[in-house]
């Protein structure tokens, strides 16, 4: 069981918004990962200090293994659910802004902003979610963006599978974007439901029919979190 604590730590994220970090520092002997209702938001400039917190430790280890192979791979965001997430979103490949940072809804790009917007719209708490890419390393540059090839996606399947295997309570895996969908026949999501939709990038999100599909797919995933859904 988790140890009790007297006063939670509060950290100011901005002048107008105050959010709490984890119940206790990860170095505390009584620390243990809490549920979505108790694990608190880490200020963005403190996330690097939390990449080895229990709920993301095994995922961070996988990232380390990829980097040891010479790949540019961002961190998993400890503000998300980590291995306790119920919904895993698999995108295509990280953009240049994510490298040396995080695969995160907080990244300064339209895809991340639209992703956050839809999650908020359907009521998906971020600690119920995690995000990753079917090609985990950045293949684009600041000057030129490109989608991963089919061969790159299939070559990365063992890494995608290893990532999926870390999760302990997945209800759904959502493949976002045409490139991400290529991986679907090659991975085992165990008991989780496999769903697919468009990418949340501006090119798709700004098309009303595609945006409607994205929202509907996120709603399907959210519905799986209801207690009566088996």
C-alpha distance (Angstrom), angle and dihedral (degrees) to the residues before:
residue distance angle dihedral
X1 . . .
X2 3.78 . .
X3 3.75 116.9 .
X4 3.77 118.3 -114.9
X5 3.78 122.5 -109.6
X6 3.75 134.4 -157.5
X7 3.79 106.8 -145.4
X8 3.81 126.3 14.9
X9 3.79 116.5 -133.7
X10 3.80 116.4 -110.0
X11 3.78 123.4 -159.2
X12 3.77 126.6 -174.2
X13 3.80 112.2 -126.7
X14 3.80 94.0 -177.6
X15 3.77 139.7 -10.8
X16 3.78 91.3 -90.7
X17 3.81 103.4 30.4
X18 3.79 125.4 60.8
X19 3.81 119.6 -171.1
X20 3.76 131.0 174.5
X21 3.77 127.0 -125.0
X22 3.81 126.3 -144.2
X23 3.79 118.0 -38.2
X24 3.78 90.8 -109.1
X25 3.80 135.7 4.1
X26 3.80 111.4 -84.4
X27 3.80 89.8 -119.9
X28 3.78 92.9 61.7
X29 3.83 114.6 110.6
X30 3.80 89.1 -132.2
X31 3.81 96.1 49.9
X32 3.76 118.9 122.0
X33 3.82 131.4 157.6
X34 3.77 112.8 -89.8
X35 3.77 132.8 -151.1
X36 3.81 123.3 -90.5
X37 3.79 88.9 -90.8
X38 3.81 93.2 57.5
X39 3.82 107.5 29.9
X40 3.78 107.6 90.8
X41 3.79 135.8 -147.5
X42 3.81 117.5 -89.9
X43 3.82 116.0 -142.2
X44 3.79 109.5 -107.5
X45 3.79 94.6 -115.0
X46 3.82 90.7 55.6
X47 3.80 99.7 50.3
X48 3.81 96.0 98.1
X49 3.80 88.8 62.9
X50 3.82 89.5 58.3
X51 3.80 103.4 48.5
X52 3.80 89.4 104.3
X53 3.79 95.5 50.0
X54 3.83 110.8 130.1
X55 3.81 97.4 -102.6
X56 3.83 92.9 55.7
X57 3.81 102.0 26.6
X58 3.82 97.2 101.8
X59 3.82 90.7 44.7
X60 3.80 91.0 50.3
X61 3.79 87.9 51.3
X62 3.80 89.9 55.7
X63 3.80 89.8 49.6
X64 3.80 88.8 52.2
X65 3.78 90.6 53.1
X66 3.80 91.2 51.6
X67 3.79 91.6 49.2
X68 3.79 89.6 50.1
X69 3.81 85.9 61.1
X70 3.80 89.1 57.5
X71 3.81 97.2 -101.6
X72 3.81 124.4 142.3
X73 3.79 100.7 -126.4
X74 3.82 126.6 164.7
X75 3.78 124.5 -137.6
X76 3.78 126.8 -97.8
X77 3.80 109.4 -105.7
X78 3.83 109.9 -110.6
X79 3.81 88.5 -155.2
X80 3.80 87.8 71.6
X81 3.78 125.4 71.7
X82 3.79 98.8 -88.9
X83 3.79 113.8 -165.7
X84 3.80 89.7 -15.4
X85 3.81 92.8 63.0
X86 3.78 117.9 122.7
X87 3.80 95.6 -157.4
X88 3.81 123.4 45.8
X89 3.80 117.0 -165.3
X90 3.78 114.0 -157.3
X91 3.79 113.6 -162.1
X92 3.79 127.2 178.7
X93 3.79 113.1 -99.9
X94 3.81 132.9 -30.7
X95 3.77 118.5 -95.6
X96 3.80 122.8 -125.5
X97 3.81 91.2 -98.7
X98 3.80 90.6 62.2
X99 3.81 97.0 54.4
X100 3.82 112.2 105.8
X101 3.78 85.3 11.4
X102 3.78 132.3 60.9
X103 3.76 143.0 -65.4
X104 3.76 89.9 -115.8
X105 3.76 146.3 150.2
X106 3.81 85.2 -132.4
X107 3.81 93.8 66.9
X108 3.82 114.7 119.7
X109 3.78 98.1 -112.3
X110 3.83 137.3 97.8
X111 3.82 94.0 -110.7
X112 3.80 91.9 58.7
X113 3.80 93.5 43.7
X114 3.81 92.8 49.5
X115 3.80 91.3 45.8
X116 3.80 90.3 53.8
X117 3.79 91.3 46.0
X118 3.81 93.4 54.8
X119 3.80 93.9 43.4
X120 3.79 89.1 52.9
X121 3.79 91.1 45.2
X122 3.82 93.9 55.9
X123 3.82 95.0 36.8
X124 3.81 100.0 -110.1
X125 3.81 108.8 158.9
X126 3.78 111.0 -140.4
X127 3.81 92.5 -127.7
X128 3.81 87.0 62.0
X129 3.80 89.8 57.7
X130 3.79 142.0 63.6
X131 3.80 130.5 -174.7
X132 3.78 132.6 -150.3
X133 3.81 140.9 148.0
X134 3.81 132.0 -110.9
X135 3.80 86.7 -133.7
X136 3.81 100.2 41.1
X137 3.80 98.7 -165.1
X138 3.77 128.5 72.1
X139 3.81 112.3 -103.8
X140 3.81 96.4 172.9
X141 3.77 131.7 79.4
X142 3.77 131.9 -143.1
X143 3.81 87.6 -100.6
X144 3.79 100.7 42.1
X145 3.78 131.6 31.7
X146 3.78 122.7 -163.3
X147 3.77 138.6 174.0
X148 3.81 120.2 -117.8
X149 3.78 117.2 -98.9
X150 3.78 122.8 -119.3
X151 3.80 90.3 -107.9
X152 3.83 91.5 52.4
X153 3.81 91.0 50.3
X154 3.80 93.4 49.3
X155 3.80 91.7 44.8
X156 3.81 88.1 55.2
X157 3.82 94.5 49.9
X158 3.84 94.1 100.1
X159 3.80 89.2 54.8
X160 3.81 92.0 46.0
X161 3.80 90.1 49.4
X162 3.79 92.2 48.7
X163 3.80 88.6 52.4
X164 3.81 93.6 49.7
X165 3.79 91.0 48.1
X166 3.81 91.8 63.5
X167 3.80 94.6 66.6
X168 3.77 117.9 97.6
X169 3.82 104.3 -170.1
X170 3.77 108.9 26.0
X171 3.80 117.3 161.1
X172 3.81 98.1 173.8
X173 3.78 142.7 7.9
X174 3.80 114.4 -154.2
X175 3.80 118.3 -159.4
X176 3.80 107.1 -152.8
X177 3.79 117.0 -158.6
X178 3.80 136.4 11.5
X179 3.79 92.9 -84.5
X180 3.79 92.3 50.7
X181 3.81 90.5 51.4
X182 3.81 89.9 61.6
X183 3.81 88.8 71.5
X184 3.81 94.4 55.5
X185 3.83 99.2 90.8
X186 3.78 91.7 46.5
X187 3.80 102.6 53.9
X188 3.79 133.0 69.5
X189 3.80 112.5 -136.9
X190 3.80 90.5 -177.3
X191 3.82 109.2 -148.4
X192 3.80 95.0 -13.0
X193 3.79 119.5 109.3
X194 3.79 114.6 -113.3
X195 3.80 115.1 -135.1
X196 3.80 131.9 174.0
X197 3.77 135.0 -159.4
X198 3.77 141.9 147.5
X199 3.79 125.8 -64.7
X200 3.79 116.2 -92.5
X201 3.80 91.2 -128.4
X202 3.78 117.6 121.2
X203 3.81 94.4 -102.7
X204 3.80 91.2 65.7
X205 3.78 102.4 22.9
X206 3.80 93.2 56.9
X207 3.81 91.1 58.7
X208 3.83 106.9 86.5
X209 3.82 96.2 -142.9
X210 3.78 92.6 49.0
X211 3.80 92.3 45.5
X212 3.81 89.2 50.8
X213 3.81 89.7 54.1
X214 3.81 91.8 49.0
X215 3.80 91.5 51.7
X216 3.81 92.9 45.5
X217 3.82 91.8 50.2
X218 3.80 92.6 49.3
X219 3.81 88.1 49.3
X220 3.82 90.8 53.0
X221 3.79 89.7 52.9
X222 3.79 91.8 47.7
X223 3.80 90.6 51.6
X224 3.80 89.4 58.7
X225 3.79 89.0 65.1
X226 3.80 92.0 65.8
X227 3.84 111.4 111.1
X228 3.80 93.9 -122.9
X229 3.82 93.7 55.1
X230 3.78 112.1 97.3
